[in-house]
């Protein structure tokens, strides 16, 4: 059986940090749904919980998003 080269193995997404928080535009680049669908998923519990970082700033834990997309 041929060996899979390292470049073809599943690699983590470079758009997402390994730790910290990510904002909605970053999430939508790796999880392609519209913003309204994303917010409905959060409301229904199908997407991770959002964290308010300020009065107009919402973010999600990068680890939670990685878990959602299966990394």
Buried (B, 14 or more C-beta within 10 A) or exposed (E): EEEEEEEEEEEEBEEBBEEEBBEBEBBBEBBEEEEEBBBEBBEEEEBBEBEEEEEEEBBBBBBBBBEBEEB
